[in-house]
Amino acid sequence: MIKPDRHTNPKYSILNISTIILTELNAFYAIKYDNLLNKIIIILGDQAKVNFPYALNFLYLLGKLNYEQETDSFKANEIK
């Protein structure tokens, strides 16, 4: 899903959704999963639901965010 093909809309790409997630995480200390998903849907529309989990996985693997299981929320990692 990261590598686009000719049918991929860049608006709903994993990289674009990841950018919006990081922007939201920088604006708030922590965001719950459902609230973050709702913000992405408001900004991009329902079609972003498909790539939302992939964008979260992408950011987690890059070490850009942490998941807090107790509160079901995400926090941005500090830049060192």
N, C-alpha and C positions, 0 to 999 in steps of 0.2 A: 504493500500500500504506500510505501514511501516513494518508490519509483513510479512516476506518473506515466500514463499512456495517453493516447490522443483523446480519450473520452473523460479524462480526469478534469474536474473543475478545480482550479487552484484555490478557490474560495473555501472548499471543503477538504483541502489536503491536510495531512497530518502536521506538516510544518506550520501551516497557517493557524490551525487549531492550537498547536503548542505555543505559538507566539501569544495568542489571546489568553491562554491559561497562565503563562508567565506574567503577563501584564496584570491580570486579576490578582495573582498571588503577590505581586509587588505592591498592589494597592491595599491589600488586607493582610493581616498577620496569618490567619488560617481561614480556610473556606471548606465547608462540608461538601461532600461529593455531590449531593443532590442540588445544592445551591450553585455549585460550579457548573454542573450540567445545565441547569436552567439558564444561567447567564450566557453560556455558549449558544444555547438554542435561541435566546432572545437576540443575540448579536448576529448569528449566522443563519438560523432557521433549523427546521427539523432534520434536514439532510445531514447535519453535522453530527447527529447522534451515532451514526455508523462508525465514524473514525475517532470519536471522543475517547473510548478506552485505549485505542492504539496510540493516541497522542499522549495520554497519561503514562502508558508503558514506556514510550519513547523518552519522555522527560525523566522518568524514574531510572531508567537504564543509564542515562547520561549523568545522573546524580544531581539533577536540578531541583528535585522536590522530594519530600518525605511524606509518608503516609502515617497518620496517627490512628491506630486501630481503636483506641478507647473512645475517641470523639468522632471517628469516621470522617476525618478532615485531612486536608493537604496543607503543607507548609513549604515555602521556598527555602532551599539551602542557602546559607550565607556564602557570599563570594569571597574567596580567600586570595 
